[in-house]
Amino acid sequence: MSDMLFPVSIYLIDSILSYTYTRGFLKGKYGKGVVLGVWEISYFFIQIIVFEVLDGRFPDEEVTGIILNVCVLLLMQFLLFAKDTKNNFFVAVSFVAGKETIKYIASVFSFIFAGIWNKVFDFLIGKSMLNTTDTIFFWADISKAVTAIICTLFYTFLLSVYLFVIRKKFVKKYYLLQTHENVFLILPCIAALCISVTMKMMIISVENGMTVIIYDTVPATKFWIPVICVLLLSTIIASVILFQKLVQYNEETRKRAMLENQVQQMQREIVEIQDTKKR
């Protein structure tokens, strides 16, 4: 049961944060309570079905999981929120890119934390403080549960910060995205997803029938993988900030051009009035 605690708790967090994030961009079709309940329950159980029940039954499992995730979010947005195809796509892809990237930061944190906890556990056994099989199994279950809870909180914190920053920086939430603008925003998200798939292939491999984790064979990856993930998230956020600044600049330019036209029109009218008086 403790082995399932971490993934199931992650699915629950994803369900809650995905709704909060989506509602920050899109207008709901129905009452807030109805949309909240339907969204969180549906997305939670869909994740369990896709990633637990049907696990390993898809070709290219990681890629298929990401595509299904995006499609499910788009479908739920279409059913529960106002139609805005281009904005919908950015919201879905940016959320999945964020959670898939942060998952690997949490993975490294979980590995390091579990290693520290195991050393403490071994020390207690060595000092005969845990001297019965029942006691060892009991504290082993406790350690798994504690590790799962702490890693879930860490994942929740990182994903919440990422989504909060995007919502805050994306000032023009109801701005009608043009196709090239949508591509500009989505490309960093797609790049992050592609790299996350590559990292999944690198982190876990099978050699001589045994599962090998890259953190054990190449310890430097415990530093570089989080750094790469943070840079990917920063790239997504930076593209949003740059896009918003360009939109604001274009709006200010249009306003300035309108004011200049009005001033020129007033000057022409003044000149016409002066010419009339001279006659």
N, C-alpha and C positions, 0 to 999 in steps of 0.2 A: 504493500500500500504506500509506503514511504517513497518507493521508486517512482510511483505515478504522481506523487504530490507536486513535483516541480513542473512537469508539462501541463497538467490540468490547471494548476494555478496560473500558469502563463497564458493559457487559453482564456481564462476568466479575465485576467488583466487586459488582454488584447480586445476582448469584447467590450469592456467598459470604456477603454481609452479610444477605441475606434469610433464609438458612437459620439463621444465628446468632441473628438477631432472633426468628424464629419459634420456635426451640427454647427460647428464654428464657421463652416464654409457654405453650407446648403440650407435651404429653408424646408422644414418638414411639411408634409402634406396633411398630417393628422395631428392630434394632440400630443404634446411632449411626452406624457406618461405612456401613451400607447406605443409610440415610436421607440421609446427607450426600452420598454419591456420586450417588444417583438425583436428589436435589433439584438440586444444582448443575449437573449435566450437562443435565437436562431444562429447567430454567429458562433456562440460557444459550442453548441452541439454539432454544427457543421465542421468546425475545426477538429473535434474529437473523431467524427466519422472519417474525415479525410486523412488525418495524420496518425490516428491510432488504430481504428478498425480496418481501414484500407491500406495501412502502412506496408510498403514493400510490394504492392500489387501493381504499381505504375512503372512504366519504363521511364528512365531519367527522373527518378522520384523527386529530387529537389526542384528541378525545373518545373515539373508538372504541379507540384505543390504550390509554387509561387504563382503560376498561371491560374490555377483554381482559386487561390486566395484572392487575386485581383478580380477575377470574374464574379466570385461570390459577393464581394464588396460592391461591385458595379451593379449587380442585380438588386441587391438590397437598397442601394441608393435610388435606383430607378423606381422601386416599389414604394419606398417610404419617404423620399425627398423629391423636391421639385426638379423637373428635368433641366439639366444644364450639362450636356454631354462632355464638353471639353474640360470644364471645371471638375466634373465627377471623376474623370480619368486621372487628373493630377492628384486629387485627394486620395483615391484608392492606391495609386502607384507609390506616392510619397509615403503613405502609411506603411505599406508592405515593405518598402525599401528600408524604412527606419527600423522596423521591428526585426527584420532579417539581419540587418547589420549589427544592431545592438545585441542580438542573440549571441554573437561571437565574442563580444566584450564580456557578457555575462558568463559565457562558457569558460573563458580564461580565468575570470574571477572565481568561478565555482571550482575550477581545477586547483587554483592556488589555495583557496580557503580549505578545500577538502584535504590537501596535502598537509597544511598546518594542523588541522584537526586530527589527522591520522597520527602525526608525530606526538601530539599530546596523548592520544589514545594509547599508542605504543609505550609511552613513558609510564602511564598509569598501570599498564599490564606488567611492565618490567619491574615496577616497584611493588607488585603484588597487591595493588589497591583494587584491581579487578581480578579476582581469583577464582570465579566460578563461571561456568559456561553460560548460565542464565543471565548473570550480571553482564557478561561481555556482549551477548546478543541484545540485551536491553539497551545498553549504552550505544551499541552500534546503530540500533533503530533511532535512538534519540539524536545521534550525530547526523544521520541522514536527513531527519526531519528538520533539524536546526539549519543544516546547510541549504536545504531546499527553501526554507522560509527566508533566510538572509539573501540568497541569490535572487529569489523572486522580488524582494523589496528593492534590491539593487537594480534589477532589470526594469521594474516599475518606475523607479526614480529617473533612470536614463531616458526611457521612452517618453515619460511625461515632460521632461525638460526639452527634448527634441521637438515634440509636437507643440508644446507651448511657444517655443521660439518661432516656429514656422507660422503659427496662428497670429502671433503678435507682429511679425515682420510682414506678413501678407495683408497689407492694409486694405487694398482694393479687392475684397473677397468676392464682390458681385460684379467685378469687371469682366466683360465678355471677352474671353481669350481668343485671339486669332490663332490660326493653325501653326504659324511659325513660332508664336509665343508659347504655345502649348508644348511644342517640340523642345524649345529652349529649356523649359522647366522640367520636362520629363526625362530628358537624356541623362542628367546626373543620377536620377533615381534608377534608371535602367542599368547604368554603369555600376552602381552600388549593388544591384541585384546580381549582375553577372559575376562580380568579384566575390560576392557571398557564396555563390554556387561553387566557384573555384576553391574558396577556402574550405568548404565542406569536403571537397574531394581531397584536399591536402591534409586536413586535420585528422581524419580517420581513414585508415587503409588496412588492408588484410595482407599479411605476409606469412607464408607457410601455414596457413589456416588459423593464424592468430591475429586478433585485432590490435593494431598499433596506433597509438596516439602521438601526433607530432610534437606535443608538448614535452613528452618524455625523450624523444630522439633528438629534437632540436630545441633546447630550452629557450633560445633567443626569440622563438615565436611567441612566447608568453608576453614579450614586450612589443614586438612588431605588429602582431595581429590587432591588438587594441588601438595602436597608433594609426594603422591603416583604416580601421573602422571609424575612428574619430575624424580623420581627414575626409572620408567619404561623406559622413554626416555633415561636416562643415561645408563641403562642396555643394550639397543640396541646399543648405541654408543660405550660402553665399549667392547661389543662383536666384533664390527667391528675393533676397535683399536687392540684388542688382536689377532684377526685373521690376520690382516696385519703384526703385529710383528712376528707371527709364520711363515708366508709366507716369510718375509724378512730373518728371521733366517735360514730357510731351504735353501733358495737361497745362503746365505753366507756360510752355511755348505757345500753345493755342490761345490761352487767355491773353498773353502779351500781344499776339498778333491781332486779336479782336480789339484790344484797347487801342493799338496803333491805328487800326482801320477806323475806329470811332473818332479818334483824334484828327486823323486826316480828313474824315468826312466833315467834322465840325469846322476845320480850317477852311475847307472849300466853301462851306455855307457862309462863313464869315466874309470870305473874299467876295462871294456873290452879292452879299448884302451891301458891302462897301461899294462895289461897282454900281449897284442899283442907286445908292444915294448920290454918287458922283454924277449920274445922268440926270 
